[in-house]
Amino acid sequence: MESALILDGFIDLENKGVRVLQYIGDQDSSVMKTIIRHFEWGHKVAKIGCINHKIRNFTTYLLAWKKT
């Protein structure tokens, strides 16, 4: 679902003459796979990790470590 929405955005921008080479995403890799499959230049797209997800994951691991 999420990857389909992002792919629609990429297609819409491509039709308007804009090529997206970076996007901000979470740890979900299905979006990247979808982009690579759909566009011949998809392997050039870079995913920038969302800092909110990174902090939340770090906090989760830190709290789990504290319990042990």
C-alpha positions, -999 to +999 in steps of 0.1 A: +000+000+000+026+025+011+049+016-018+021+020-043+013+055-031+050+065-033+053+050-067+023+070-079+040+101-066+072+092-085+053+085-117+033+118-114+066+138-109+082+119-138+053+129-160+059+165-150+096+163-159+109+159-124+131+129-116+134+121-079+168+108-069+164+109-031+135+102-007+131+100+030+118+066+042+117+042+071+133+008+073+108-007+048+126-020+018+096-027-004+094+009-015+129+008-029+123-026-046+092-012-063+110+019-075+139-002-089+115-025-107+094+003-122+121+027-134+152+019-154+170+046-134+156+033-101+189+020-090+202+056-088+176+065-062+189+070-026+169+064+005+176+088+034+167+072+067+140+089+087+154+102+120+122+097+138+123+059+131+160+058+140+154+074+173+124+053+181+144+021+172+174+032+193+152+040+223+135+006+220+168-013+219+182+009+247+152+001+270+154-036+261+191-036+270+184-018+303+160-046+313+187-073+308 
